[in-house]
Amino acid sequence: KKELSPALRNRFTEIWCPQSTSREDLIQIINHNLRPGLCLGRIDPKGSDIPEVMLDFIDWLTHQEFGRKCVVSIRDILSWVNFMNKMWEEAASKRPETISTVTSFVHAACLVYIDGIGSGVTSSGFGTALLARKECLKFLIKRLAKIVRLTEYQKNELKIYDRMKAKEFTGIDNLWGIHPFFIPRGPVLHRNNIADYALSAGTTAMNAQRLLRATKLKKPILLEGSPGVGKTSLVGALAKASGNTLVRINLSEQTDITDLFGADLPVEGGKGGEFAWRDGPLLAALKAGHWVVLDELNLASQSVLEGLNACFDHRGEIYVPELGMSFQVQHEKTKIFGCQNPFRQGGGRKGLPRSFLNRFTQVFVDPLTVIDMEFIASTLFPAIEKNIVKKMVAFNNQIDHEVTVEKKWGQKGGPWEFNLRDLFRWCQLMLVDQSPGCYDPGQHVFLVYGERMRTEEDKKKVIAVFKDVFGSNSNPYMGTRLFRITPYDVQLGYSVLSRGSCVPHPSRHPLLLLHQSFQPLESIMKCVQMSWMVILVGPASVGKTSLVQLLAHLTGHTLKIMAMNSAMDTTELLGGFEQVDLIRPWRQLLEKVEATVRALLRDSLLISADDAEVVLRAWSHFLLTYKPKCLGEGGKAITMEIVNKLEAVLLLMQRLNNKINSYS
């Protein structure tokens, strides 16, 4: 938030509104919104006992070290009350998954206050958040014991953050979820429900239950956690399993509010200057009743956050000035989720305003434990033996502990993240390159964990940790000098890429394949083979771009080079609206024909030099007579002449191609 200038403020009559913290006022507000007769113990004619316990907990929480930054707002208190009312309504409708008032009271406290400890303004380490949850539950149970006698069943139900407690996903009638929180099934049926996501892992199931609990309120949900912990994929898995369509929108500093809601855009095929309204992805999803994920929320600009305010608060609507219409958010169908990494991790992230955060139900997504990672990897990659998976997880966690926690080594180039994504890449490489029953983790460990390290000492440390976990006899693969190239493929070590038909233009400075380039080139080839994104990092002028150019030259692929800078916009990469250029389609066609001519000439050199010469002469003559700037008043006649000449060239190319095929 930015402050208004004194000159502007002076034009207003300014009034300060103090925060309402009077206990008597808050009790009156709670009793007014609470369902009549809803209480923890015996019904008291004077009123419910719930407000007193609620305010006792809030007062205790705000005086703790981990809760002193919590802001006591009426919105949060009403969320607590609304959750209990919602659970009471479900109990009144005799749903089989209902819980007692005491249990719903504790779950409401977890939903509104405890789940969010560790995120936002209460950001802290995971260990601190874990201890804080235990202290909060301990206080609540102790306070409730003074009012009502807790049964053993209730005590077991209140072990809310116990990872070892069984949480089974079930479907009841037209509902789906984890006891006691179920959501209505959506209209989309998936044959292969959630085979690509292990929801049954201890921490994952607990995170899923907290997410399902948050959907009981008519508020957007904000998930915060470290990279790779599975925030977006968790929402995606729940949407898929419950039969709902998920729309994911990635936010950034470049995102404008019109990118979300829509804008007046040129009509395709319409008259010049004709515009029509086109819904943005957020508005279209809200109309259709889909689930929406706003990813990287704390990278969005302040104008986007303010534009979302009316969508997230009690109004629940979006006003589009261009249409003069308001669109209601269909809370019964639509669920809005925000995902973000902690702002202290940098990368342009910022702390969201407290007023904006207060509109969300905040959920701090717990990181995965060793047992979780072993369970998930074994579930998604059952072909790999469990004892191998166990050692791979142990290696990943040891690297993470030594580099990111103890900071013993590997600090140059950091900070790093060693998480489930790295483990998945490792497993995928083993499945692609190795035979069942003969899986060797050492073949690709250096590509996933060692290649990112900046110094030779750090690379050796990765190898040392691998030998420490897998045994001193284990020798990780560090690259090879084996190089093989044929007309059909290129092989460097374990990496094989098929060759394309593109003939690269001759370079003024021919690139050489050096022995020093073998190891990074093999890693790049493997990433290309797996369709992974690659980022090459190194000092200036070491040959990063040249390495990619060399690979494109060897494999016969066209390489587009774009120089990036801070002034670039996404439209320069993805495209935008421009004036119609009549010559552009011809230029694109000529580029395709030229590439085909080059490929044909290369393939025909061993068959018939005469035919190749005829095609080359015809193509050269066509290029000399083709003048794109001539398209003016006589554009049609010139265009037809160009078409006739190009058609003659294509006929010659067709004959040559037939000869090549018959020879093959």
N, C-alpha and C positions, 0 to 999 in steps of 0.2 A: 504494500500500500504506500502511496506517496502522499505527502502532506500538501494541503492547499496553501496557496500563497496568502500572506496576511492581507494583501490588498483585496483578494477575492473574498476571504472570510469576513472582512469588514463590511461587505455588502449584505451579509446575512445577519439575522438575529440569532446568535449562537446560544444553545441550551445544552448543558451537560446532563446526560442520563446515567445515573449511578447504577451499578450492578445490584440486582436484588438478591441479597444474601440473608435476609431476615428469616430465621427458622420458622417463625409463625406463618409468614407469607408462603414459604415453600410447602409447609404442611397443608395449608389451605388449598394450594394449587394441586398438590398430589391427590388429596381427598376428593377434589372436584372432578378430576379426570379418571380416578380409579373406579372400577366396576363396583357397584354397591354389594356389600357382603363379602368382598374379597379380602381375606386376612390370613396371617400366618398361623395364629393360634386360635383361641376361642373368639367368637364374635362378641365384640364389646359395643354396647349402645353408644358409647362416647365416640366411636369411630374406629377405623382400622389401625392395626399396629404396624402396618407396612411403612408409613412415612417416617416414623421414628427410627426404625432400623436402617432405612435408606440414608437418611441424613447422618446417622451415626457413622455409617461406613464412609460416606463422602468426606465428612469432617476428619476421620482417621486417615483416609487416603491422602488428602491434601497436606497433611502434616508429616508424611513419610518422605524420605529422600527421593524415592523413585516416583512419587506422585505429586511433588510440590509444584510441578509445572502444569498439572491438570487444571483446566479452567472449569469452574462450577457454573454450568449454564442451565437455564430452564429447558432448553431444547434437549439436553442429555437426560434430564430428569423425566421429561415427558416421554422420551424414547424408552426408558426403563418401565414406566407405567404402561405404555402402549404395548410393549412386548408381553407383559403379564396379562393384559386384557386379551391379547390375541390368543395366548395359550389357554386362557379361561374359556374363550369362545369355542376353541377346538375341543376342549373337554366337555362343554355343554352339548356339542354336536355328536358326542359319544364316538369320537375317532379312537381307534385302538392304540394310537401312538402317544396319547396324552400323558402328561406328567402332573405331579402334585404342585400345589401353590408354592411350597417351600423350595422345591427343585427349580421351578420356573423363576422364582425370586433370585436364586443364585445364578442361574443362567443369564438372567437379565443384567445382573451386575457384571458378569464376564463379558457380555455383549457390548455394553455401553462403556465400561471403564477398563476392565482387566485385559481384554483381548488387544487393546491398542497400546499397552505398555511396551515400549521398545521401538515405537514408530512415531513419526511426526515430532512434536515438541518434547515428547518423553523419550526421544531416541537414546538408546544405550546399547550395551552389549547384550548378546543373547543370554549369557549366564545371569546377568542382572535381571533381565526380564523373567527368567525362569524362577529365580528366587522371589521376585516380587509377586508373581502369581500364587506361589505357595503361601506367602504371608497374607495375601488378600483372602484366599479361601479359608485359611486358618482363622482369621478374624471373623469372617462371616459365619462360619460354623459355630464358633465360640459364642457369638452374639445370638444366633438363632437358638442355641441350646438353652438360653435363659427363658425363651418364650414357649418353645415346643420341644417335645421329646423326640429326637431323631431315631428312627428305626435303623437296623442294620442295612436294610435295602436302600433307604434314603442316603445313608452314609456312603454306600457303594456308588449310588447314582451321582453323588457330589464329587467323585474323583474325576473331575472334568478334564484335567490336563494329564491324565495317566496314559502314556503311550502304549503300555502293555495291555490295557483294557480292550477287549474285543469290540470292534465296531464293524458291523456287517451292513452292507448296502442291500436294501430290500425294496420290493415294490408291493404296495398295498392298494388294491383297487386301481384308481387312476393316479396314484401318488408314487413318488420315488424318493429315497433318501436313506439317512442313517437314523436309527432311533435316538431321540424322539422327534427329529426334525425332518419333515417330508415336504416336498414341493410338487405341484401338479405336473404331470407329464405334458410335454409339448407335442406339436403335430408331426414332428419329423421322426421317423423311425430309422434307426441305424442297425443294419444287419450285424456288423461287427462292432458291438457297442463301444468298448473302451479297451480294445486289445493292445493299443499302442501307449497305454498309460496304466501304471500299477497303483490304483487307488487304495488297495488294501494294505499298503505299507503303513506301519504304525503312525509315524509323523504325518504322512500324507492323509491318512484317514482322519486324524485329529484336525488337521487344517481344513479338510473337506467338511467335517461336522461343524466347525466354527463358521464356515462360509454359508452352509445351509441354515444355520441358526440366524445369521445376519439377514438372510432373505425374508425373514418373518416381518421385518420392519419396512415401511415404505420409504426407504432412504437408499441412496447410492452407497456402495461398499468400496472402501479403499484398502487395497492390499499393498503392504510394504514389506520388503525383504531383500536379502542380498541377491546379486545376479546368479542365475542358475538354480535358484531354490524351487522354481516351478510355479510362479504366481499366475502367469497368463495361461500356461498349459493346464493348471488345476481348474481354472474357470472353463477352459475349453473342454476338458474331460467331463465336468459336471453338466455342461450344456449338451454335450453329445449323448451322455448316458440318460439324461432326462428328456431327450427328444426336442431340444430347443435349438434354434438357429443362432449362431454367434457371429457378430460383426465386430471385427477388430480394427481399431483406428489408432495409428501411431502418431503421437503428437511430438512437436519439436518447436524450436524458436521461430521457424519459418511458417508454422501453421497459422492460418487466418481463420476467423470465425466463419467466413463464407465457405471455407473448405469443409466445415462440419454441417452447416445448415443448408447451404445451397447458394446459388447466384443466378443472375440473368446471363445466359450464354448464347452464342450465335447458333442459329438453327441450321443443322446440317442439310444442305441442299436447298435452303431457303433463299429469299432475295437478299441483296446486299443490305446490311444494317438491320436485319431481322433478328430479334433476340426473343428468347423464351425462358421461363423459370425452370431450373433443374434442381431437384432436391439433392442435398448433400448426403453423405452416408449416414450421419447421425440422425437427421430428420427422417430419412427413408426407413431406418431401422425402428425408430420410435413409432412411426405410422403402422409398420407391419407387426409390431409387438415382439421384436427380436431382442435377444440379449446383446448388450454392447460392452466392449472392453475399450477403455481409453488408456492406452499404454503410454508409459513415460509421462505421467501427468505433470510431474514437477519440472518438465522441460518446456511446457507450454508458456506462452506469453501472458501477461496480466490481462490483456484485452480478451483473450480466449477464456480465461478463468471467469472474468466478470460476465461474459456472454453466457456461460454455463450456469450462472448463479440461479436464475429464475427457473432453470430446468431441474435444479437439485433441491430447492427449498420447498416450502409448503404449497407454493403456487403450482409447481409441477407442470409448467407449460413453456412453450417456446413461441415467441412472437417474431414474425417475419415481416418487417416494414414494407418490403417490396410487394408482398401479397396483401398486406393489411389484415392478416389472419393470425390466430393463435392456435397452436397444436398442443393438446394435452398429452402428457406422458401416461401411457397405459400401464399403471403400476401392477395390475394383476398379471399382465403378461410380460411386460418389459422389466428387465433387471439391468441396472447400470453398474459397471465395475470400473474402478480406477486402479492401475498398477504403477508402481514406481519403485526405484531403488533409493536407498537413503541418500539425502542430499549431501551428506558429508563425503560421499564418494566422488564428488566433483563431476566433471564433464558438462558443465553448464547448468547443473541442477540447482534448484533453490528451495528454500523452505517455504511451503505454502502458507498463506495468511491463516491465522487461527480461525477467523470468521468463516473462511472457506472450508477448512478442515472440519469444522463443527457440523457441517452439513452431511458428513459421511459417517457411516459406521466403520471405524478403523479396525483392521485386522492385521496384526504383525505375523507374517508367515514364518513359522519356525524352520530353521535349517534342518537338513536331513542328518540322521545319525548314521553310524557305521552299519547297524542292523538294517536300517531303511535302504541304504544304498545297495547292500548285498541282496536284499529281497527284490528291489526294483530291477537290478541288472540281471539277476537270475530269472525273473519273470519275463522280461523283454528279450533276453538272449538265452533261451533254455538250452541251446546247442552247446554252449560253453560250460565246461564242468564247474560245479559249485566251488570246489577248492581253489580253482584258478581265479574265479570271480572274487573270492574272499581275499586272495593275495593282491589282486588288482585294486580292490577298494582300500586295503591296508596301505599299499604304495601311494595311492592318491592322497589319502589322509595324512600320511607321514610327510609327503612333500608339502602339503598345505600347512601342516603344523610348523615345520622347520622354516619355511619361507615367509608365510604371512603372519604367524603368531609369534614364534621365537625370533624371527628375522635373523637367523644365523648366516644365511647366504642368499643369493639370488635377488638382491635388492636393486641392482642396476637394471633399469628398464621397468621396474615395478610401479605401482602395486599390481600383483597378479591375483587371479581367481582360479583355483583348482576345484572343480565341482563335478556334478553329474554329467554335464555336457562333455567334458574331457573323457570321462569314463565311457560314455556312449560312443564317442568317436573311436576310441581304442577298440571297443567290442565290434563296431561295424567294420573296421579295417581287418580284424582277425577273420570275420565271417567271409569277407570278400576275397581275401588273398590265400586263405589256408583251408585245408581239408578237414572235415569233421573227424574228431578224435585225435587230431594232431595239432591242436591249437598251441601256438607259441607266443606268449605276450611280449617277448623280447624283440620280435620282428618290427613292431611299430611304436614301441614306447618312446623312442627318441624323437619321432616325428611329432607326437602329441605333447610331450612334456619338455624335451630337451632343445628343440629347434628354437624356441622362443628366448632361451637364455642368451645373454649378451657376451659373456666371457667364457673362455675355455675351462676355467676353474668351476664355474657354475654348471657347465655341461657335464663335467666329470662328477660333480656332486649328484646329479640326477642318476648317472650310471651307478654310483656307489650306493645310493638308496635302493635302487632296483636290485642290486646284488644282495643287499642286506635283507630284503623282503623275500626274494625268490631263491636265494642261495648263491654262494660264491661261484658256483659252477655255471651260473646263468650268464650268458654273454649277449647283451643287447645288440641288435643290428645297427651299424653306424654308417651304412652306405657302401657302395661298391664302385668299381671301375668298369663293370660290365656295361658296354654300350652296343646296341644293335639297331640298325635302321634298314627297313625294307620298303618297297613301294607301297606297302599297306599299313605298316605300323612302326612306331618308335619305342624301343625298350631301354630303360636305364634302371638297372637293379630289378626291383620288384614292381616298378611302375611301367605300365604299357599304355600307350595312347595310339588310336588309329589315326592315319594321315588323311587329311582332306584333299580336295582337288584344287584348292587355291594356289596359284603360282605367285609368290611374293615378288614385288618389284625389286630390281637390283639396287643394292645400297651402295652409297659412296664409301662407307666404311664397313666392309664385310665382317660379320660377327664370327668369332671362333669359339669352338667348344673346348674349354680348358678343363684340366683335371680338378682344379679348385672349384669349378662350378658344378661338378657332378652331384655332390651331396644336396645343396639347396635346390638344384634343378630336379632331382629325383623327388624331393618332397613336394615341390610345386606340381609336378606331374601327377603324383598320387592324389593331391587335393583336387586337381582338375578332373581326374578319373572318378572321384567320389562326389563331384559337383559341390564342393565346399568353397566358400569364399576364402581368399588368401590375402593377407596383408604383409608386404615385404618391408622390413625395417632395417635401416643401416645408415652409416654416415653418407655424406654427399659424395657423388661420383664414384661409388663402388660398383655400379653396374646393375642396379635393381631393375630398372626399365629395360636395359639391354638383355637381361636374363629372360624376361617375358617375351621380348622381341625374338630372341633366339628360339624359344620354345614354339612360338607361332610360326616361325620360318621352318622349323624341323617338321612340324605336324601339318603344315599346309593350311593354316587358318588365317583369316583376316583379323588384324589387331587394330582396334580403335584406341588411340591415346588421347586422353583429356587432361590438361593441366589444371589441377584444382587449386583454388585460392579462397580466401575468406569472403570475397565479394560475390562468389557464385551463388546462384539461386537454384532451387530444385527444378524450376521450369527449364533451365539450361540443360539439365540431364534428362528429364522425363518428357519435355515438350510443352508447347503452349499454343495459343491461337495466334496465327500470323496471316498476313494477306496472301491471297491465292497467287501462286507462281505457276504460270502455264508451262514453263520450261522444266521445272523440277521433275515431273514424272518422266520426261524424256531422258533427263540426265540419269535418273535411277535405272531406267531400262538399259541405257547404254552401258552403265557400270556392270549390270548383270551379264549383258552380251559379251562385253570385253573379258570378264572372268571366264565365261564359257569358252570363248575363242582361245584363251591361253591354255585352258585345260585340254582342249581338243588338239591343239598344236603339239603339246607335250606328249600326248598319248599317240599321236600319229607319226612321230619322228622315226619309229622303227618299222613303219608300214609303207607309207607312200609320201615321199618328199614332194612330189609334183602336186598332189592334191592339197597338201598343207600349204604350199606356196600359192596356189590359186585362192584359197580361203584368206590367207594373209594379205594378198594383193587386194582382194575385194573389200576386206575390212579397212585397210589403209585408205583406199580410194573413198570409201564411205565417210571416214572421219575427216578427210580433207574437204569434201564437198558439204559436210554438215555444218551449218552455221546457225546455232540457236538464237543469235541476236537478230536474225532475219524475220522472226515471227512478229509481224506487224499487221498492216492492213491486208496483205495477201497471205495471211497465216494459214488459211485452209489449203490453198494450192501448194504452198511450200511444205506443209505437213504431209499432204498426200504424196508428194515427191519423196520425202524422207521415208515414209512408210514403204513405198515401192522399192527403194534402194535397200532398205533394211531387210525386206522380205527376200530379196535376191541373195543377200549374204546368208540369211538363215537357211535357205534351200541348199546352198553349197555346204554349210556346216552340217546339215542333216545327212547329205550324201557321205561326207567324211565320217560322220559318226556311225553310219551303217557299215562302212568298210571296216572300221575299228572293231565293231561288234562281231562281224563275220570272221575276222581274223582271230578274235578271242575264242 
